Amino acid sequence: MCDNKVTRFLCFSVDRGTRLKLWSHHIFTRCSRLLTVTGLSYSFFLSFLFLPLSSRVDTLLSSFSISTMAILNIPPSVDEIVNRQLFLGNLSAAMSSELRKQLGITHILSVCPEFPSTGPNHLMIAVDDSEYDDLLIRLPEACQFIQKALSEGGRVLVHCVMGVSRSATVLCAFLMQSRKFSPSQALEFIRSRRPCVQPNYGFLKQLHAFAQCGYHPSAEHPAYISWKRRQEQDVTVFLNQMIDTIPVIRQQLYLSSELPDDVEQVQSLLFEFGITHLLSISPSATVPSLSTLVRHHHIPDSQQERDTILLVLPEMCNFIRQAISDGGVVLVYSEMESKAVLASYGYLMSSRELTPKQVYQQLTEALPLFNRSSNFTRQLELFDACSFAPTSDHPLIEEWLNSGASSGWNSRRGSSNSAEVAAALSATALSILSDTGLDGKAFGDTLHRLQSSPRMSKSPAQLQAIEVQS
């Protein structure tokens, strides 16, 4: 059996292509602030500094997977998906001859490059757990291998490094083809037997394309061509939304002003951050149906006195506090970013007994471009003045409401507090450079030369064409 929390952590550490490609969400968030200082684009940053198109980092990192697993000493993990026929597990389980013998495994399907084929009863599909990788084109081969093994009375172990994303995608495809399940039905069937499974967002989209191709994708199939055309754009949108999810307390509390319309994007986003509780504050887009594992609490307009959230801050803080005390992870979401920020940092202030000034310092570090309006500032200060228990009959609250409290909700994209913002950005840039050991002046000169070079005037597509030709 797989432990959800342990597996999620290990996936984060070892087997999540997105995380590895960006180093870590923390480092990437800090680097994004450096881009604000330099004026460089994300595409430049990724293409030239970390992810050269001709040699993707995930390919490089995949070569370290086995040694990393040895360091982490990951125990074998395997679950029976179809009685005495199909098993889903991790790399450690697949490499354990004793465990394979105990389960009566006759065939192995490795959906990762770490376990090369050992013979005709062992198929290896070398694909990385990256949202950009194309597993779709290999699904017919995988399904055929499984079907042939079962027709011979065999038992098949399907695995990847963690038994969470790639191998689950292949088993979903087989169940879709053999039992005519929809992608969601196949995933739920597997999840009922191995709860930790979660194909990455790119693979979820590929399962839908697999069905649209009639379970026989090919380079000439119109549905495959259509998926291929949109793949990079869809995945990039998803990854950008991940980057825009801001950590307030890492691995405990996050905030966002955007939530995907796509159900699969939402589910993937929540899984990536380990979200167990969602707090949405109006105005907010309609939240798609969520997994039963995610508890959702909504604050509608009717609970917001004159479009302010001060009086419901205690309710929101209690929701966050209870979730975190139960070991959960909370995402606070509102299309009006200031409301999500106020709820998140209101909780931070009350739980850690911080002063408003201390909160502003932390807020500036996390969101250096956030523009605190007088309305936002006053609500946070009143929350503190009321000992985190504001009521409508409190003299300070009455005075504030009667003075026209609802004016001025701003976003982090404002331009006030310029000196404070500039100082925060400069400090962040210097901190990043000190972490890398790079010389600040030399690094800046290099960036300037690269950005002003003729190569930088080309589009990402043109750059990729250059890479291919070279």
Sequence and secondary structure as in RCSB ss.txt:
>XXXX:A:sequence
MCDNKVTRFLCFSVDRGTRLKLWSHHIFTRCSRLLTVTGLSYSFFLSFLFLPLSSRVDTLLSSFSISTMAILNIP
PSVDEIVNRQLFLGNLSAAMSSELRKQLGITHILSVCPEFPSTGPNHLMIAVDDSEYDDLLIRLPEACQFIQKAL
SEGGRVLVHCVMGVSRSATVLCAFLMQSRKFSPSQALEFIRSRRPCVQPNYGFLKQLHAFAQCGYHPSAEHPAYI
SWKRRQEQDVTVFLNQMIDTIPVIRQQLYLSSELPDDVEQVQSLLFEFGITHLLSISPSATVPSLSTLVRHHHIP
DSQQERDTILLVLPEMCNFIRQAISDGGVVLVYSEMESKAVLASYGYLMSSRELTPKQVYQQLTEALPLFNRSSN
FTRQLELFDACSFAPTSDHPLIEEWLNSGASSGWNSRRGSSNSAEVAAALSATALSILSDTGLDGKAFGDTLHRL
QSSPRMSKSPAQLQAIEVQS
>XXXX:A:secstr
   HHHHHHHIIIII HHHHHTS HHHHHHHHHHHHHHT  HHHIIIIII  TTS HHHHHHTTHHHHHHHHT  
  EEEEETTTEEEE HHHHT HHHHHHHT  EEEE STTS   STTEEE    S TTS  GGGHHHHHHHHHHHH
HTT  EEEE SSSSSHHHHHHHHHHHHHH   HHHHHHHHHTT TT    HHHHHHHHHHHHTTT   TT HHHH
HHHHHHHHHHHHHHHHHHTSEEEETTTEEEES   SSHHHHHHHHHHHT  EEEEESS        TTSEEEEE 
GGGSGGG  GGGHHHHHHHHHHHHHTT  EEEE SSHHHHHHHHHHHHHHHHT  HHHHHHHHHHH TT    HH
HHHHHHHHHHTTT   TTSHHHHHHHHTTTT     TT   SHHHHHHHHHHHHHHHHHHHT  HHHHHHHHHHH
HHSGGGGS HHHHHHHHHH 
